[in-house]
Each structure stands twice: as C-alpha cells, then as structure tokens.
Amino acid sequence: MIKQIRYFQAVVRFGSFTEAAEECFISQSAISQQIQALEHELGVQLIHRGNRRFSLTPAGEYFYRKSLALISDFEKMCRETARIADKETAALCVGCLKGYGGHEFQLAVAEFSEKYPNVSVKIINGNHEELYDALRHGKADLVLNDQRRAFSDEYVNHILAARECFIEIAARNPLAAQPSVETESVRNIPCILVASPGQQENEKTYYQQIMGIESEFYFADNLEEARLLVAGGQGFMPVEGAGNLPESTAALRRVRLTRRGKPIRRNYCAFWKVDNSGSYVEAFAEILKSKFA
C-alpha cells in the first residue's frame, strides 16, 4: 500500500496522471490502476474522474493530507532502522554534480569531517536527475545541484549562488583569446559533457533546449577525462559551478558563455528534504553556505 500511496500523492502533487506517471517511471495506465487498487483497498473513492480532469473527493482530500505525515514518518522509521542496523554509526550522505568544477563542496566536506570526526561521510556524484532521484528516494541526505525545476515545498531549496556560465576550451583555439563567446560561435565545435550513459540524453536535451547549445555532443565519464579531451582540441566543455573570474591553465582557457550578447546564468542550490532536517544535515548545509558566501 505504501507504493500506491506514493503514486496517489504524485498524482495530486502534479495534478496530472501523465506527469505523475513520468515522475514515478511507470505508464499512465499503470498508475491509474494502482490508485484504483488503493481505492478498492480503502473501500472509498478518492478521486472524481472526468474526461481529461479529475478532482479529489472529500475523503481523498483528507487521505492526502494525512498520508503526507504517514509517508514522512515511514521514511524516518526506515532511516532510523537502517542506522540501528549499522550499529548506530552516525552517517551523512551528500551528493554533488558529477561535472562540478568549483572547490566549495570539497572544502565543505573537509571542514565538516574535521568538525564532526565521528560522523561517517559518504559522497555520491551524478548528473542532475541522478542526484534528484537519490534525494527523493532517501539515498542522499543533501545534494549540491543546479536548479532545473520549480522549487517544491517538500524540500529545503537554498540558492547558494547564481553563476554566469563559462566554457573551457583549448588554449590554442582562437576563441580562447576572447573575453566571451556566443553560443552561436561554438555551434561547429563539439560540446563535451560529463554524463553517465543513462543520463546522456537528458544532459544533451538540457544543453540544447535550455542553454541554447546546438553543437554535436561528446560525453566523458568524469571531469578529468573531459578536460583531457578539451586540451586535445576535441571540443569545448561547459563548466559547472564556475566562479565569476575565469581560470586558465597552460592547456585550457576559461571563457564566459553568452547568448545574444547576454551572460547565461544558472542557480546552484543545496537541497534536502524538509522532514530530514537533522542536526548533521543542517550543520553540513551551513558549512556549504559559508564556502559559497
């Protein structure tokens, strides 16, 4: 029944069976069947179904409100059970973007570990969707991620920085001498992204549709591999979390990326679940905020 309740909450949250099904990675017909099974189990109708719309019954509204607390308590119970099974070892799992190039996250982990030596810190890396799923399913306590969705009340959504976008390009490329480069100017140069195989299409779509990059796309497994490809003249790489001042090396140059003459900005945020605001989560968040400040 827990899974059915989660499906029901997703439908109410999105106001759409289609979007809820996409969020839950099942078909629209399957999520509809699961909610019908939930109604059968409860013996009440939760949703009034129309041709293309639906509304909650009074019983459905009550069940939805109460189920939020129920699922929150269930998730806390699961986490606590896991900690007890792990010999009560205090643990914190934090995630960071796979291609993140800033030093703030590393500095925060180092300071936290020094301040709380008895807390086991696990670090995971992933693309935007992988980190979002890890947070949503309780596999991460806090993540440093870019903002690609509207903020949700289920999470603490703290904007750490609004950063201008940069690319890294081989120092010998003529564009490397420019203070900024237009997305139109790099359309004939391959764009190198750091992405796991399952996230390559998502990352490509984001950089095409949101960032406006129309290049051919290559993929690397990690940041170091991507930078080696750039240094070898194989393409350019958008830099995740670049600061306001370009950084350069002997092989690479960092150049501001613009579209129609205007800088492209991205929000980088710390996200964690509202119902998981434990002392260590908030302590790490405060340290991370200080590194961005």
C-alpha positions in Angstrom: 0.0 0.0 0.0 2.9 2.4 0.6 3.8 2.4 -3.1 0.2 3.0 -4.0 0.0 6.0 -1.6 3.2 7.4 -3.1 1.6 7.2 -6.6 -1.6 8.9 -5.2 0.5 11.7 -3.7 2.3 12.2 -7.0 -0.9 12.5 -9.0 -2.3 15.1 -6.5 1.0 16.9 -6.4 1.3 17.2 -10.2 -2.4 17.5 -10.9 -1.9 15.1 -13.8 -1.8 11.3 -14.2 0.6 11.7 -17.1 3.2 13.8 -15.3 2.9 11.7 -12.1 3.5 8.6 -14.2 6.6 10.1 -15.7 7.9 11.1 -12.3 7.3 7.6 -11.0 8.7 5.9 -14.1 5.6 3.8 -14.9 2.9 4.1 -17.5 -0.2 6.3 -17.1 -2.5 3.2 -17.2 -0.4 1.5 -14.5 -0.5 4.4 -12.1 -4.3 4.7 -12.7 -4.7 1.0 -11.9 -2.6 1.4 -8.7 -4.8 4.2 -7.5 -7.9 2.2 -8.3 -6.5 -0.7 -6.2 -5.8 1.8 -3.4 -9.4 2.9 -3.5 -10.6 -0.7 -3.5 -8.4 -1.5 -0.5 -9.8 1.5 1.4 -13.3 1.0 0.2 -13.8 4.6 -0.7 -13.4 6.8 -3.8 -10.5 9.2 -3.6 -10.8 10.8 -7.0 -13.6 12.1 -9.2 -12.6 11.2 -12.7 -13.7 13.3 -15.7 -12.8 13.2 -19.4 -9.5 14.9 -19.0 -9.6 16.3 -15.5 -10.0 14.9 -12.0 -10.8 16.3 -8.6 -10.4 14.9 -5.1 -13.4 13.7 -3.1 -13.7 15.0 0.5 -12.3 11.6 1.5 -9.5 12.0 -1.0 -8.6 15.4 0.4 -8.5 14.0 4.0 -6.5 11.0 2.9 -4.0 13.1 1.0 -3.3 15.4 4.0 -2.9 12.5 6.4 -0.8 10.4 4.0 1.9 13.2 3.8 2.6 12.7 7.5 2.3 9.0 7.2 4.9 8.7 4.5 7.2 11.2 6.3 7.0 9.0 9.4 7.6 5.9 7.4 10.7 7.3 5.8 12.1 8.4 9.1 11.4 5.0 10.5 13.3 3.3 7.6 16.3 5.6 8.0 16.4 5.1 11.8 16.1 1.3 11.3 19.0 1.3 8.8 21.1 3.4 11.3 20.4 1.0 14.1 21.3 -2.0 11.9 24.5 -0.2 11.1 25.5 -0.3 14.7 24.2 3.2 15.3 27.0 4.8 13.4 26.2 8.4 12.6 26.3 8.8 8.9 25.7 11.6 6.4 25.4 11.1 2.6 25.9 14.2 0.5 25.8 14.5 -3.3 27.4 16.8 -5.8 27.1 17.3 -9.6 29.4 14.9 -11.5 30.9 17.7 -13.6 31.1 20.3 -10.9 34.3 22.3 -11.2 34.2 24.5 -8.1 36.0 23.8 -4.8 33.2 24.8 -2.4 31.9 21.3 -2.0 35.3 19.8 -1.3 36.1 22.5 1.2 32.7 21.9 3.0 33.3 18.1 3.2 36.8 18.7 4.6 35.6 21.2 7.3 32.6 19.1 8.2 34.8 16.0 8.7 37.2 17.9 10.9 34.4 19.3 13.0 32.4 16.0 13.3 35.1 13.3 13.1 32.7 10.6 14.4 30.2 11.1 11.5 30.8 8.9 8.5 30.5 11.0 5.4 29.5 9.2 2.2 29.9 11.2 -1.1 28.0 10.4 -4.3 28.2 12.1 -7.7 25.8 12.2 -10.5 24.0 14.4 -13.1 21.0 16.5 -12.1 18.4 13.7 -12.4 20.6 11.2 -10.6 21.0 13.5 -7.7 17.3 14.4 -7.6 16.4 10.7 -7.6 18.9 10.0 -4.8 17.4 12.7 -2.7 13.8 11.8 -3.5 14.4 8.1 -2.6 16.3 8.8 0.6 19.7 7.7 -0.8 21.2 11.1 -0.1 20.7 13.5 2.8 21.7 16.7 0.9 22.8 17.4 -2.6 24.5 20.3 -4.3 22.7 20.5 -7.6 21.7 23.0 -10.3 18.1 24.3 -10.5 16.1 22.8 -13.4 12.7 22.5 -11.7 10.4 24.9 -9.8 11.1 24.7 -6.1 9.0 22.2 -4.1 7.7 22.6 -0.6 8.8 19.1 0.2 12.5 20.3 0.1 14.6 23.0 1.6 15.7 24.8 -1.5 18.6 27.1 -0.7 20.2 29.1 -3.6 23.9 29.1 -2.9 25.0 31.1 -6.0 23.7 32.4 -9.3 26.7 31.9 -11.5 27.4 33.1 -15.0 28.2 30.2 -17.4 31.7 29.6 -18.7 33.2 27.1 -21.1 36.7 25.6 -21.1 38.4 25.4 -24.4 41.9 24.6 -25.7 44.3 27.5 -25.2 45.4 27.3 -28.8 41.8 27.8 -30.1 41.4 31.4 -31.4 38.2 31.7 -29.3 40.3 31.3 -26.1 41.6 34.8 -26.6 38.1 36.3 -26.4 36.6 37.7 -23.2 33.3 35.9 -24.0 32.0 33.7 -26.7 28.4 33.4 -28.1 26.6 30.0 -28.2 26.3 30.6 -32.0 30.1 30.8 -32.3 30.6 27.3 -30.9 27.9 25.5 -32.9 30.5 23.9 -35.1 32.7 22.8 -32.2 31.7 19.6 -30.4 30.4 20.1 -26.8 31.8 17.7 -24.3 29.6 16.9 -21.3 30.3 14.8 -18.2 27.4 12.3 -18.0 26.8 8.6 -17.2 25.4 6.6 -20.1 21.9 6.7 -18.7 21.9 10.4 -18.4 23.5 11.4 -21.7 20.2 12.1 -23.5 18.9 14.2 -20.5 22.0 16.3 -20.4 22.1 16.8 -24.2 18.4 17.9 -24.2 19.0 20.3 -21.4 22.1 22.0 -23.0 20.3 22.1 -26.4 16.9 23.4 -25.2 17.8 25.5 -22.1 21.3 26.5 -22.7 20.9 27.0 -26.5 24.0 25.0 -27.5 23.5 23.5 -31.0 26.8 21.6 -31.3 27.5 18.0 -31.7 27.8 16.3 -28.3 30.5 14.1 -26.9 30.5 12.5 -23.5 33.0 11.8 -20.8 32.7 9.7 -17.7 34.4 12.2 -15.4 35.7 15.8 -15.2 39.3 14.8 -15.7 38.6 12.8 -18.9 36.5 15.7 -20.2 39.4 18.2 -19.6 41.8 15.9 -21.4 39.5 15.9 -24.4 39.3 19.7 -24.4 43.1 20.0 -24.0 43.4 17.7 -27.0 41.3 20.1 -29.1 38.4 17.7 -29.3 35.8 20.3 -28.3 34.7 22.7 -25.5 33.2 21.9 -22.1 30.6 23.9 -20.2 31.9 24.4 -16.7 29.6 23.5 -13.8 29.8 25.9 -10.9 32.3 28.3 -12.4 33.1 31.4 -10.4 32.9 34.9 -11.6 36.6 35.1 -12.6 37.8 32.9 -15.4 40.6 30.4 -14.6 43.3 29.4 -17.0 46.0 26.8 -17.3 48.7 26.2 -19.8 46.4 24.0 -21.9 43.0 25.4 -21.2 41.3 28.8 -21.1 38.0 29.6 -19.4 35.8 31.9 -21.4 32.4 33.4 -20.5 29.5 31.9 -22.5 26.8 34.4 -23.8 23.6 34.2 -25.8 22.6 37.2 -27.9 25.2 39.3 -26.1 23.9 38.5 -22.6 25.5 36.2 -19.9 23.8 32.9 -19.2 23.1 32.4 -15.5 22.5 29.2 -13.6 21.4 28.7 -10.0 23.3 26.3 -7.8 21.4 25.1 -4.7 21.6 23.0 -1.7 18.6 20.7 -1.5 17.4 18.4 1.3 14.1 17.1 2.4 12.1 19.2 4.9 11.5 16.1 7.0 15.2 15.2 7.1 16.5 18.4 8.6 18.5 16.6 11.2 21.4 18.3 13.0 24.1 16.9 10.7 22.3 17.8 7.6 21.8 21.4 8.7 25.4 21.5 10.0 26.7 20.5 6.6 24.4 22.9 4.9 25.6 25.8 7.0 29.2 25.0 6.2 28.5 24.7 2.5 26.7 28.0 2.5 29.8 29.6 4.1 32.0 28.4 1.3 29.8 30.0 -1.3 29.5 33.2 0.8 
